[in-house]
Amino acid sequence: SCFWVAVLGGNVVGIVAARGNEEDNTMELRRMSVDSNFRGKGIAKALGRKVLEFAMLNNYSSIVLGTTAVKMAAHKLYESLGFKHVGVIEHYTLPGMTHSILERMFFQLRYHRYRLQLREE
């Protein structure tokens, strides 16, 4: 696993993690986040490019990610990096959810999956 931090003016303004999967030679982009005060400045795109660069240098065949983001800006970011939307899982439950009645009422999430093919296996 890898973890990158974006620092601006001595402050952490963004993070991204990635985890390699040797079984299918994919890298999963995970936990990308940018401080709300610094969004729209290209930080998320730079972090995403760092993951792409790392994946290419280490010969991964593709990068995958999943997101429950409801803001279209997140989806547009992934697409601008070259990711293709490959599916949606309806009524996704977050890890650790107890599936209580309240959780089922308030957390019926859509989980979007994306893939960026770097090379054929």
C-alpha positions as CSV (number, residue, x, y, z in Angstrom):
1,S,0.0,0.0,0.0
2,C,1.1,3.6,-0.6
3,F,0.0,6.9,0.8
4,W,0.6,10.4,-0.6
5,V,0.1,13.7,1.1
6,A,-0.4,17.1,-0.6
7,V,1.2,19.9,1.4
8,L,0.7,23.6,0.7
9,G,2.2,26.3,2.8
10,G,3.2,23.8,5.4
11,N,-0.3,22.4,5.8
12,V,-1.7,19.1,4.6
13,V,-4.4,19.9,2.1
14,G,-5.0,16.5,0.5
15,I,-4.4,12.8,0.7
16,V,-4.7,9.7,-1.4
17,A,-3.9,6.0,-0.8
18,A,-3.5,3.1,-3.2
19,R,-3.2,-0.6,-2.7
20,G,-1.9,-3.1,-5.2
21,N,-3.5,-6.5,-5.8
22,E,-1.0,-9.0,-7.1
23,E,-3.8,-11.6,-7.9
24,D,-5.1,-9.6,-10.8
25,N,-2.3,-7.0,-11.2
26,T,-4.6,-4.0,-10.4
27,M,-4.0,-1.1,-8.2
28,E,-7.0,0.3,-6.2
29,L,-7.1,4.0,-5.6
30,R,-8.5,4.6,-2.1
31,R,-9.3,7.4,0.3
32,M,-8.8,10.4,-1.9
33,S,-9.7,13.6,0.0
34,V,-8.9,17.3,-0.3
35,D,-9.6,19.9,2.3
36,S,-12.8,21.7,1.3
37,N,-10.9,25.1,1.5
38,F,-8.6,23.9,-1.3
39,R,-10.9,22.2,-3.7
40,G,-11.0,23.3,-7.3
41,K,-7.3,24.0,-7.4
42,G,-6.1,20.9,-9.1
43,I,-4.9,19.1,-5.9
44,A,-7.1,16.0,-6.4
45,K,-6.0,15.7,-10.0
46,A,-2.3,16.0,-9.0
47,L,-2.9,13.2,-6.4
48,G,-4.7,11.1,-8.9
49,R,-1.9,11.5,-11.4
50,K,0.6,10.4,-8.7
51,V,-1.3,7.1,-8.3
52,L,-1.3,6.7,-12.1
53,E,2.4,7.4,-12.3
54,F,3.2,4.9,-9.5
55,A,0.9,2.2,-11.1
56,M,2.6,2.6,-14.5
57,L,6.2,2.6,-13.1
58,N,5.3,-0.6,-11.2
59,N,3.7,-2.3,-14.2
60,Y,0.1,-2.6,-13.0
61,S,-2.3,-3.4,-15.8
62,S,-5.1,-1.2,-14.4
63,I,-6.3,1.0,-11.7
64,V,-9.7,0.6,-10.1
65,L,-11.7,2.6,-7.6
66,G,-15.1,2.7,-6.0
67,T,-17.0,5.7,-4.7
68,T,-20.2,6.6,-3.0
69,A,-19.6,10.3,-3.9
70,V,-22.8,12.1,-4.7
71,K,-21.1,15.2,-6.1
72,M,-20.7,15.1,-9.8
73,A,-17.3,16.9,-9.4
74,A,-15.8,13.7,-8.0
75,H,-17.1,11.7,-11.0
76,K,-15.8,14.3,-13.5
77,L,-12.4,14.2,-11.8
78,Y,-12.1,10.4,-12.3
79,E,-13.2,10.7,-15.9
80,S,-10.8,13.5,-16.6
81,L,-8.0,11.2,-15.3
82,G,-9.1,8.6,-17.9
83,F,-11.2,6.3,-15.7
84,K,-14.3,4.7,-17.3
85,H,-17.5,4.1,-15.3
86,V,-18.0,0.4,-15.2
87,G,-21.0,-0.1,-13.0
88,V,-23.2,0.8,-10.0
89,I,-24.1,-1.3,-7.0
90,E,-27.4,-0.2,-5.6
91,H,-28.1,-0.1,-1.8
92,Y,-24.4,-0.5,-1.0
93,T,-23.6,-0.8,2.7
94,L,-20.5,0.8,4.1
95,P,-18.1,-1.5,6.0
96,G,-19.0,-1.7,9.7
97,M,-22.7,-0.9,9.2
98,T,-25.0,-2.9,11.4
99,H,-27.9,-3.0,8.9
100,S,-30.3,-1.6,11.4
101,I,-33.6,-0.2,10.3
102,L,-32.3,3.4,10.6
103,E,-29.2,2.7,8.7
104,R,-31.2,1.0,5.9
105,M,-33.5,4.1,5.7
106,F,-30.7,6.7,5.7
107,F,-27.8,5.0,4.1
108,Q,-29.0,3.4,0.9
109,L,-26.0,4.3,-1.1
110,R,-25.0,3.9,-4.7
111,Y,-21.5,2.6,-5.1
112,H,-19.9,3.6,-8.5
113,R,-17.1,1.5,-9.9
114,Y,-14.4,2.9,-12.2
115,R,-11.5,1.4,-14.1
116,L,-8.5,2.8,-15.9
117,Q,-6.8,0.2,-18.2
118,L,-3.1,1.0,-18.4
119,R,-2.1,-2.0,-20.5
120,E,-3.4,-5.4,-21.6
121,E,-2.4,-8.5,-19.6
